[in-house]
Amino acid sequence: QVLLVESGGGLVQPGDSLSLSCKFSGLAFSMYDMGWYRQVPGKQRDMVAIISGDGSTNYKYSVKGRFTISRDNAKNTVSLQMNSLKPEDTAVYYCHAGRQRLNYWGQGAQVTVSS
């Protein structure tokens, strides 16, 4: 069983930076693809950034160059550094762990970008 716990959400102004962190509790962290997804009310949950076990990354087009996903396999954590935040980045951000048919989600962290 895997438990994911996010931290670091909050309220920021446009142009500010914010970092999210996700702690993975379980076995074989390095074998999981880890990702960040976000969801706003009434819309589907969208991929923001994914990092595989070997460190390769993929980003949602609208966050490329502003967001950076990283992982620390020694600490079982995955992070999302968000720079130059925009109001449209406002959402609940979810940490995800995936491996073969296994999928796990965190509880979500609210990020609000507003002046």
Secondary structure, 3 states (H helix, E strand, C coil): CCEEEEECCEEECCCCCEEEEEEEECCCHHHCEEEEEEECCCCCCEEEEEECCCCCEEECHHHCCCEEEEEECCCCEEEEEECCCCHHHCEEEEEEEEECCEEEECCCEEEEECC
